[in-house]
Amino acid sequence: MNAIVQDRYGSPDVLELGEVDTPVVADHEVLVRVRTAAVNACGSSPSEPSRG
């Protein structure tokens, strides 16, 4: 399946579209298909290292 992958800290420029294995669900779990998701500047800040 397709996924946006982040394999290192950095700006949103480090995000890449890639292929990942479809997760295997266990008993009493569900797999939810997400068709769209909002991304904004506040959502990208946890991917950057602390500047403090």
VMD Tcl script that draws the C-alpha trace (Angstrom):
set ca {
  {0.00 0.00 0.00}
  {1.08 3.62 -0.44}
  {2.20 5.69 2.54}
  {3.94 8.94 3.32}
  {7.18 7.83 4.95}
  {9.45 9.82 7.29}
  {12.71 8.03 8.05}
  {14.63 10.92 9.65}
  {14.10 14.23 11.45}
  {13.77 17.34 9.35}
  {11.46 19.68 7.55}
  {8.45 18.44 5.61}
  {10.87 17.99 2.69}
  {12.01 14.66 4.22}
  {8.54 13.15 3.71}
  {8.39 10.76 0.75}
  {5.66 8.73 -0.92}
  {6.55 5.05 -0.70}
  {5.25 1.50 -0.67}
  {4.84 -0.33 2.64}
  {3.48 -3.75 3.53}
  {-0.20 -3.86 4.42}
  {-0.43 -4.32 8.20}
  {-1.68 -7.69 9.44}
  {-4.47 -7.34 11.96}
  {-4.78 -9.60 14.97}
  {-7.96 -10.86 16.62}
  {-10.04 -8.02 18.04}
  {-8.27 -5.42 15.83}
  {-9.45 -3.56 12.75}
  {-7.64 -2.05 9.78}
  {-9.01 1.37 8.81}
  {-8.58 2.74 5.28}
  {-7.82 6.46 5.28}
  {-8.63 8.15 1.99}
  {-7.72 11.71 2.96}
  {-6.03 13.44 5.86}
  {-5.35 17.10 6.56}
  {-1.76 18.26 6.92}
  {-0.82 21.72 8.15}
  {2.18 23.57 9.58}
  {1.29 22.65 13.17}
  {1.19 18.98 12.24}
  {4.72 19.01 10.84}
  {6.50 20.49 13.89}
  {6.88 17.19 15.85}
  {8.99 15.86 12.96}
  {11.63 18.55 13.52}
  {14.26 18.37 16.27}
  {13.89 20.61 19.31}
  {15.47 24.03 18.98}
  {15.51 24.73 22.72}
}
mol new
graphics top color blue
foreach p $ca { graphics top sphere $p radius 0.5 }
foreach p [lrange $ca 0 end-1] q [lrange $ca 1 end] { graphics top cylinder $p $q radius 0.2 }
display resetview
